[in-house]
Amino acid sequence: MQRRRFLSAMLASASLPAAGWAAAGDPAYLAAARTASGAFELFLLDETGDDIFSIPLPDRGHAAAAHPVMAEAVAFARRPGTFALVIDCLRGKLIRELEAPEGRHFYGHGVFIAGGDVLCTPENAYESGEGRIGLWSRSEGWRRIGEIPSHGTGPHDIRRLPGDILVVANGGIRTHPDAGREKLNIDTMQPNLSYLTEQGELLDQVTLPDDLHQNSIRHLALGPDGTVAFAMQWQGEVTDGVPLLGLHRRGAPVQLADLPLSEAIAMKGYAGSVAFDGAGDRVAITSPRGGRVQIFGNDGRHLETIRRSDVCGAAPSTAGFLFSDGMGGLLELGEQLRPLQSRPGRAWDNHVVSLRNATT
């Protein structure tokens, strides 16, 4: 009842049409967080990390999909959540709630295609274990208009390449809501990176070597030259020190980025986010479990390590990178690391979404 009252109140206030991002003050980032009161909110931030507004979420958030033109975003529940909230980012109002169909759950990510008219949502058809991509039409009142296969299991993140080509991180892990977040197929998992048309045709697919089949491909970032960076989460022993960053361009072999063994082990098998910097020259992966940010060149060469407790969110900034942590901190890395904001009592969630990337 509390959640229904929350949604009814928010929807009742969302009667005005949306406008473009410039009308919303040209914001820079979206990020979900738990506040000091224990509530969950989605925050719209400017370039310096200052709050522009926040909007309540009914449960823990994960990431968001920003519309490429209109000041709208879709905030997703953390896996295995079933809600996605369409938000007017000019007025801080809820436009619509999307519910995953029966037998499905969202994975916390999404992307727009067709000039912003179609939202694509990675989903788990959990009885069969098949990955699906749900399709929702903005112009038809956010009606679900179909779905396509993800061509793998556990599609987590999704991005759009030019020509409305979808690149999907199929993590390879099978789950079921009855088992919570338990992983059901660790011994047989087969992650892949798949390139699809909007009709679901498989254009290209990349898999990992057999000895890395337990390296779940989870999160994606796109470079200006079309390079796809993917962050992985190792399901074997954390002391194995396996690569957690991959780089790929269609038609070329995968490049796995190595770390010094001590740093690879310190990552504890977990890369939480991945981002190119604002110029596309460097790539970063974060590990909240290891308290590490690893910086690489766009050629996969390791450049430096930054130590920061509970760091996870990563996004491009004008100077280089923006990072967030679970202690309310926002930091920027250009030539040097500097603090931007500190919000004691606020725990930023896993991801920071760059609105600059969504609108270019």
C-alpha positions as CSV (number, residue, x, y, z in Angstrom):
1,M,0.0,0.0,0.0
2,Q,2.8,2.4,0.8
3,R,4.4,1.9,-2.6
4,R,1.1,2.4,-4.4
5,R,0.4,5.6,-2.5
6,F,4.0,6.8,-3.4
7,L,3.5,6.1,-7.1
8,S,0.0,7.6,-7.2
9,A,1.2,10.8,-5.7
10,M,4.1,11.1,-8.1
11,L,2.1,10.3,-11.2
12,A,-0.6,12.9,-10.2
13,S,2.1,15.7,-10.3
14,A,3.4,14.8,-13.8
15,S,0.9,16.4,-16.1
16,L,3.2,18.8,-18.0
17,P,5.1,17.9,-21.2
18,A,8.9,17.2,-21.0
19,A,11.5,19.6,-22.4
20,G,15.1,19.2,-23.6
21,W,18.2,18.9,-21.4
22,A,19.1,22.5,-21.9
23,A,15.9,23.6,-20.3
24,A,16.8,21.5,-17.3
25,G,20.0,23.5,-16.8
26,D,22.2,21.2,-18.9
27,P,22.9,18.7,-16.1
28,A,25.9,16.4,-16.2
29,Y,25.1,13.2,-14.2
30,L,22.5,10.9,-12.7
31,A,23.2,8.7,-9.7
32,A,21.2,6.7,-7.2
33,A,22.0,6.7,-3.5
34,R,20.8,5.7,-0.1
35,T,20.4,8.8,2.1
36,A,21.2,9.3,5.7
37,S,17.5,8.5,6.6
38,G,17.8,5.1,4.9
39,A,15.6,6.2,2.0
40,F,16.6,5.7,-1.7
41,E,16.7,8.6,-4.2
42,L,17.8,9.4,-7.7
43,F,20.0,12.5,-7.9
44,L,20.5,14.9,-10.8
45,L,24.0,16.5,-10.5
46,D,25.8,19.3,-12.3
47,E,29.4,19.2,-13.5
48,T,30.8,19.9,-10.1
49,G,28.7,17.2,-8.4
50,D,26.2,19.6,-6.8
51,D,22.6,18.4,-6.4
52,I,20.1,19.9,-8.9
53,F,17.2,17.8,-7.6
54,S,16.4,14.4,-6.2
55,I,13.4,12.1,-6.6
56,P,12.4,9.3,-4.2
57,L,12.7,5.7,-5.3
58,P,10.5,3.0,-3.9
59,D,13.6,0.7,-3.3
60,R,17.3,0.5,-4.0
61,G,18.3,1.8,-7.5
62,H,21.1,0.8,-9.7
63,A,21.6,2.7,-12.9
64,A,19.5,4.8,-15.3
65,A,19.0,5.3,-19.0
66,A,19.0,9.0,-20.1
67,H,16.9,10.1,-23.1
68,P,19.2,11.4,-25.9
69,V,17.0,14.6,-26.5
70,M,14.3,15.1,-23.9
71,A,15.0,15.8,-20.2
72,E,13.8,12.3,-19.2
73,A,15.5,9.3,-17.7
74,V,14.5,5.8,-16.7
75,A,15.7,4.7,-13.2
76,F,16.0,1.0,-12.7
77,A,15.8,-1.2,-9.7
78,R,18.7,-3.2,-8.6
79,R,18.7,-6.8,-9.9
80,P,16.4,-8.7,-9.6
81,G,14.1,-5.7,-9.5
82,T,10.9,-5.4,-11.5
83,F,10.3,-1.6,-11.5
84,A,11.7,1.1,-13.8
85,L,10.6,4.7,-13.2
86,V,10.3,7.2,-16.1
87,I,11.2,10.6,-14.7
88,D,10.8,14.1,-16.0
89,C,14.2,15.5,-15.1
90,L,13.1,19.1,-15.7
91,R,10.5,19.1,-12.9
92,G,11.6,16.1,-10.8
93,K,8.3,14.3,-11.4
94,L,7.4,10.7,-12.2
95,I,5.9,10.2,-15.6
96,R,5.3,6.4,-15.6
97,E,6.3,3.2,-13.9
98,L,7.3,0.3,-16.1
99,E,6.7,-3.2,-14.7
100,A,8.6,-6.2,-16.0
101,P,6.3,-8.7,-17.5
102,E,5.4,-11.8,-15.5
103,G,8.3,-14.2,-15.4
104,R,10.9,-11.5,-16.0
105,H,13.0,-9.1,-14.0
106,F,15.2,-6.2,-15.0
107,Y,19.0,-6.1,-14.6
108,G,19.3,-2.4,-13.7
109,H,20.3,-1.0,-17.1
110,G,18.7,0.2,-20.3
111,V,19.3,2.3,-23.4
112,F,17.3,4.3,-26.0
113,I,17.3,3.7,-29.7
114,A,15.2,5.0,-32.7
115,G,16.1,8.6,-31.8
116,G,14.8,8.1,-28.3
117,D,11.5,6.6,-29.1
118,V,12.3,3.0,-28.0
119,L,13.7,1.9,-24.7
120,C,15.6,-1.4,-24.6
121,T,15.8,-3.2,-21.2
122,P,17.9,-6.3,-20.5
123,E,15.7,-8.9,-18.8
124,N,15.9,-12.4,-17.3
125,A,13.2,-14.9,-18.5
126,Y,14.0,-16.7,-15.3
127,E,12.1,-20.0,-15.9
128,S,14.0,-20.8,-19.0
129,G,17.2,-18.8,-18.1
130,E,17.2,-17.0,-21.5
131,G,18.3,-13.4,-21.8
132,R,15.8,-11.1,-23.4
133,I,15.8,-7.4,-24.4
134,G,12.4,-5.8,-23.8
135,L,11.3,-3.0,-26.2
136,W,9.1,-0.1,-24.9
137,S,7.6,2.7,-27.0
138,R,7.8,6.2,-25.6
139,S,5.5,7.7,-28.3
140,E,2.9,5.0,-27.4
141,G,2.7,5.9,-23.7
142,W,5.6,3.6,-22.8
143,R,3.7,0.6,-24.1
144,R,5.8,-2.6,-24.4
145,I,5.9,-3.4,-28.1
146,G,8.0,-6.5,-28.2
147,E,11.3,-8.2,-27.2
148,I,14.3,-9.7,-28.8
149,P,16.8,-12.4,-27.7
150,S,20.0,-11.2,-26.0
151,H,21.8,-14.3,-27.4
152,G,23.1,-15.3,-24.0
153,T,22.3,-15.7,-20.3
154,G,22.1,-12.9,-17.8
155,P,22.2,-9.8,-20.0
156,H,23.3,-7.1,-17.6
157,D,24.4,-3.9,-19.3
158,I,23.5,-2.6,-22.8
159,R,24.7,0.2,-25.0
160,R,23.9,1.7,-28.4
161,L,26.4,1.9,-31.2
162,P,25.8,4.1,-34.4
163,G,23.1,2.7,-36.6
164,D,21.1,1.5,-33.6
165,I,23.4,-1.5,-33.1
166,L,23.0,-2.9,-29.6
167,V,26.0,-4.2,-27.7
168,V,25.0,-6.5,-24.8
169,A,27.0,-7.8,-21.9
170,N,25.6,-11.3,-21.3
171,G,27.1,-12.1,-17.9
172,G,26.5,-15.8,-18.3
173,I,25.0,-16.2,-14.8
174,R,21.6,-17.8,-14.3
175,T,19.5,-16.6,-11.5
176,H,15.9,-17.0,-10.2
177,P,14.0,-14.7,-7.9
178,D,13.0,-17.6,-5.7
179,A,16.7,-18.0,-5.0
180,G,17.3,-14.3,-4.4
181,R,20.8,-13.3,-5.8
182,E,22.1,-16.9,-5.7
183,K,24.1,-17.9,-8.8
184,L,22.8,-21.2,-10.2
185,N,25.2,-22.2,-12.9
186,I,28.7,-21.1,-11.9
187,D,30.3,-24.3,-13.2
188,T,28.7,-24.1,-16.7
189,M,28.4,-20.3,-17.2
190,Q,29.4,-18.9,-20.6
191,P,29.5,-15.1,-20.8
192,N,29.6,-13.3,-24.1
193,L,29.6,-9.9,-25.7
194,S,26.9,-9.7,-28.4
195,Y,26.2,-7.2,-31.1
196,L,22.6,-7.1,-32.3
197,T,20.3,-5.3,-34.6
198,E,17.1,-3.8,-33.2
199,Q,15.3,-6.8,-34.7
200,G,17.4,-9.1,-32.7
201,E,19.7,-10.4,-35.4
202,L,23.1,-11.4,-34.1
203,L,25.8,-9.5,-35.9
204,D,28.9,-10.5,-33.9
205,Q,29.6,-12.4,-30.7
206,V,32.7,-12.5,-28.6
207,T,33.4,-15.2,-25.9
208,L,36.3,-15.6,-23.5
209,P,38.9,-18.3,-23.4
210,D,37.8,-21.5,-21.7
211,D,39.9,-20.9,-18.6
212,L,38.0,-17.6,-18.1
213,H,34.5,-18.9,-18.6
214,Q,33.7,-17.9,-15.0
215,N,34.5,-14.2,-15.7
216,S,31.1,-12.6,-15.9
217,I,30.9,-9.8,-18.5
218,R,28.9,-7.1,-16.6
219,H,29.3,-3.5,-17.5
220,L,30.1,-1.5,-20.7
221,A,31.6,1.8,-21.8
222,L,32.0,3.1,-25.3
223,G,35.0,5.0,-26.6
224,P,34.8,7.7,-29.3
225,D,36.4,5.4,-31.9
226,G,33.8,2.6,-31.3
227,T,35.9,0.6,-28.9
228,V,33.8,-1.3,-26.3
229,A,35.3,-1.6,-22.9
230,F,33.8,-4.3,-20.6
231,A,34.2,-4.9,-16.9
232,M,34.1,-8.4,-15.5
233,Q,33.4,-10.1,-12.2
234,W,35.3,-13.3,-11.5
235,Q,33.3,-16.2,-10.0
236,G,36.4,-18.3,-9.1
237,E,38.9,-17.7,-6.4
238,V,39.6,-14.1,-5.7
239,T,43.4,-14.8,-5.4
240,D,43.5,-16.0,-9.1
241,G,44.2,-12.4,-10.2
242,V,42.5,-12.7,-13.6
243,P,42.0,-9.7,-16.0
244,L,38.8,-7.7,-15.2
245,L,38.9,-5.3,-18.2
246,G,38.4,-6.2,-21.8
247,L,38.5,-4.0,-25.0
248,H,36.9,-4.9,-28.3
249,R,36.1,-3.5,-31.7
250,R,33.9,-5.4,-34.1
251,G,35.9,-7.7,-36.4
252,A,39.0,-7.7,-34.1
253,P,40.1,-10.1,-31.4
254,V,39.4,-9.3,-27.7
255,Q,42.2,-7.6,-25.8
256,L,42.3,-8.4,-22.1
257,A,44.1,-5.8,-20.0
258,D,46.5,-7.2,-17.4
259,L,47.4,-5.7,-14.0
260,P,50.5,-6.4,-11.9
261,L,49.6,-9.5,-9.9
262,S,49.5,-7.8,-6.6
263,E,46.9,-5.3,-7.9
264,A,45.0,-7.9,-9.7
265,I,44.6,-9.9,-6.5
266,A,43.7,-6.7,-4.6
267,M,40.7,-6.1,-6.9
268,K,39.2,-9.2,-5.3
269,G,37.8,-10.5,-8.6
270,Y,35.4,-7.6,-8.9
271,A,35.1,-4.7,-11.3
272,G,32.0,-2.6,-10.4
273,S,32.0,0.0,-13.1
274,V,33.9,1.0,-16.2
275,A,34.3,4.3,-18.1
276,F,36.4,6.1,-20.7
277,D,37.6,9.5,-19.7
278,G,36.2,12.6,-21.4
279,A,38.8,12.5,-24.1
280,G,38.6,8.8,-24.7
281,D,42.3,8.3,-24.0
282,R,42.0,6.4,-20.8
283,V,39.8,3.6,-19.3
284,A,39.0,3.1,-15.6
285,I,37.6,0.2,-13.7
286,T,36.6,0.4,-10.1
287,S,36.4,-2.2,-7.3
288,P,34.4,-1.3,-4.1
289,R,35.5,-4.6,-2.7
290,G,39.2,-3.9,-3.2
291,G,39.0,-0.2,-2.7
292,R,40.8,0.4,-6.0
293,V,40.5,2.4,-9.2
294,Q,42.7,1.0,-12.0
295,I,43.5,3.4,-14.9
296,F,44.5,2.0,-18.3
297,G,45.4,3.6,-21.6
298,N,42.9,3.0,-24.4
299,D,45.4,0.4,-25.7
300,G,44.9,-1.6,-22.5
301,R,48.2,-0.6,-20.9
302,H,48.0,-0.2,-17.1
303,L,48.9,3.4,-16.1
304,E,48.1,3.8,-12.4
305,T,46.3,2.6,-9.3
306,I,44.2,4.9,-7.1
307,R,43.2,3.7,-3.6
308,R,39.8,4.7,-2.4
309,S,37.5,2.9,0.0
310,D,34.2,1.6,-1.4
311,V,34.6,3.3,-4.7
312,C,32.4,2.1,-7.5
313,G,30.7,4.7,-9.8
314,A,32.7,5.9,-12.8
315,A,31.9,8.3,-15.6
316,P,33.7,10.7,-18.0
317,S,34.1,14.3,-16.9
318,T,35.4,17.4,-18.7
319,A,38.7,17.0,-16.9
320,G,38.9,13.2,-17.1
321,F,36.9,11.0,-14.8
322,L,34.3,11.3,-12.1
323,F,34.2,8.6,-9.3
324,S,31.7,8.1,-6.5
325,D,31.9,6.0,-3.3
326,G,29.7,4.6,-0.7
327,M,30.6,7.3,1.8
328,G,29.1,10.2,-0.1
329,G,32.2,11.2,-1.9
330,L,32.5,12.4,-5.5
331,L,36.0,12.8,-6.9
332,E,37.4,14.0,-10.2
333,L,40.6,12.7,-11.8
334,G,42.3,14.9,-14.4
335,E,46.0,15.2,-14.2
336,Q,45.5,14.7,-10.4
337,L,42.8,13.4,-8.1
338,R,40.8,16.0,-6.3
339,P,37.6,15.9,-4.2
340,L,34.5,17.5,-5.7
341,Q,31.8,16.9,-3.0
342,S,31.3,15.1,0.2
343,R,27.8,14.1,1.4
344,P,28.2,12.4,4.8
345,G,25.4,9.8,5.3
346,R,24.8,9.4,1.6
347,A,25.9,6.1,0.1
348,W,26.2,6.4,-3.7
349,D,25.1,3.2,-5.5
350,N,27.1,1.4,-8.1
351,H,26.9,3.7,-11.1
352,V,27.1,7.3,-12.2
353,V,25.4,7.9,-15.6
354,S,26.9,10.7,-17.8
355,L,24.3,12.7,-19.6
356,R,26.9,14.0,-21.9
357,N,27.3,10.5,-23.3
358,A,23.5,10.1,-23.7
359,T,23.1,13.2,-25.8
360,T,26.0,12.9,-28.2
